[in-house]
Amino acid sequence: MTIATHKSVQCISPAGLHKMAYQEWGDPHNPNVLLCLHGVTRVSDDFDQLARALCDTYRVVCPDVVGRGRSDWLRDPQYYVLPQYLNDVVTLLARLNAETVDLVGTSMGGLIGIGLASLPDNPLRKLVLNDVGPTLNADAMGRIGEYIGADMRFPTFDEAAAYVRAISASFGPHTDAEWRKLAADVLHQNAGGEWTRHYDLKLAEPFKSTTPETFKLSEALLWNAYKAITCPTLLVRGAQSDLLSPETAQLMTQCGPKAKLVELAGVGHAPTLLHTDQIEVVSDFLLG
């Protein structure tokens, strides 16, 4: 079985230096690079199946965004925001020394992708946005914000895994083994033997400080960024998503890069890209 190489790159925030860990699949000298960016409480391991499917064609690079997984936590949680994540990704791209990059971004990862793709002289060749757009449902964002900062601790892995499965039900149907992997990827055992989620709970602080005014401003900035994108763009939407509305998805097909829209039945927020049919939607677009 193909396995990933674990690496890291040093990044900087106004609070100091931090390490961003990433996984690399395929030939490290392959000039065809695919960058995969995960959702707000997830990790690079989410892309294992996609990476295995594509690493013969691409050098597939999957970072743990700062504050998650194997990466460092920020000294000042106010920088758990898109500009910092984008800065870290640009640092990673410099390390990779790739002239062009294709990008798959799930939820938060897609927002980072929109930010990068909107910049003049950016290296993106193709962009895949997985269940995310410039307008995000405020109630869904509130739901996500509530569970991000909850200090949940469990005496056994099975209890922790059951919790992850419950809060991730919108991912759609998965086998017990797939749910176990989805849980194991975001859980770790602390020094006291308790099972907790593998990220900095202070990720929630920027969510808590969001006001209706700043939410609207962020939305306007994201639409401006989206409309500046020129590379071919695929928008994957879970048909039952409560984060990305059908109306927003349709609007994204009509402005900016005029994204190609594919909706996945029986799935909410967000498609996991673990299943063959979902992987084929992405690979057909990237390789077509």
Buried (B, 14 or more C-beta within 10 A) or exposed (E): EEEBEEBBBEBEBEEEEBEBBBBBBBEEEBEBBBBBBBBBBBBBBBBBBBBBBBBEBBBBBBBBBBBBBBBBBBEEBBBBEBEBBBBBBBBBBEBBEBEEBBBBBBBBBBBBBBBBBBBEEBBBBBBBBBBBBBBBBEEBBEBBBEEBBEEBEBEEBEEBBEBBBEBBEBBBEBEEEBBBBBBBBBBBEEEEEBBBBBBBBBBBBBBEEBEEEEEEEBBEBBBEBBEBBEBBBBBBBBEBBBBBBEEBBEBBBEEBBEBBBBBBEEBBBBBBBBBEEBBEBBBEBBEE
